[in-house]
Amino acid sequence: MYLKAFYYLRCLPLRLSKQTVLTMKFSVLLLTIACMHAVADVTGQTVTLNLKNVSVQNVFKEVSRQTGMSVVYAESLFKN
């Protein structure tokens, strides 16, 4: 008898109120935003440049030196 009642309750569809569903969706949205913000804080870097009258190529080289990341560009864009 107990097992039959338990099986019957387990087969019933789960009905959630609209407020519960909206609360769950809002929670997922907030968690997603929080995770994205944490990733942005980790990957963000500060670059300090104090350059005057230098070419764009030298600026890219300095940024690469400070960050360790490569800057990809077409040299033909900067030739006169």
N, C-alpha and C positions, 0 to 999 in steps of 0.2 A: 504494500500500500504506500509506504513512504517513498520508495523508488519511483512508483508510478506518478505520484504528485510532483516529485522533483523533476522528472522528465517533462511533465506538462509545463511546469514553470520555466524550464530551460528553453522550450520551444516557442514561447511567446515572443512576439516581436518587441524589441526595445523601443519604447516611445519616449522621446525627449521633448520637453517644452521648447518653444521658440527661443525663450530667454536662455536656456541652457545651451542650445546650439550656437546662438550668437556669442555667448560668453566663451565657448570653446574656440570659435573662429577668431575672436579678438585675442585670446591667449596665444594662439598659434602665430598670429600676426606680430604680436609684441615679442615673442621669442625669436622669430625670424629677424626682426629689426635689431634686436639686441645682439644676435650672433653676427650679423653683418657689420654692426658698429665695432664689435670686438676685433673682427678681421681687419677692418680699416685702420684701427689703432695700431695693430701689430705691423702692418705692411707700410704705414706712412713713415716717411723720412724727411729730415730737414736738410736742405742744401744751402750753404752760405756762399754767395758769390760777390766779389768786390772787384769787378773787371771794368776797364775802360778802354775803348777803342781797340777791341779785339774782334777777331772773326768769329762767326757762328761756330765754325769747326772747333775753335779753341774753347768756346763755352761748352760744347758737347763733351770735349775731352775732360774738362774740369768736372763736369757733372758725373761722368763715368768714373773718374778718379775718386770722387767723394762717396759715391754710392755703390760702386762695384757693379753697376748695371750698364749695359751697352745701350747706346743711342743709335738707332738705324736711320739713315737718311740718304738721299741721293745727292752726291756731290755736284751734279750738274745743276741743281737748283741754286747753288750759291756761287757759281762762276759768272763772271761779268761777260 
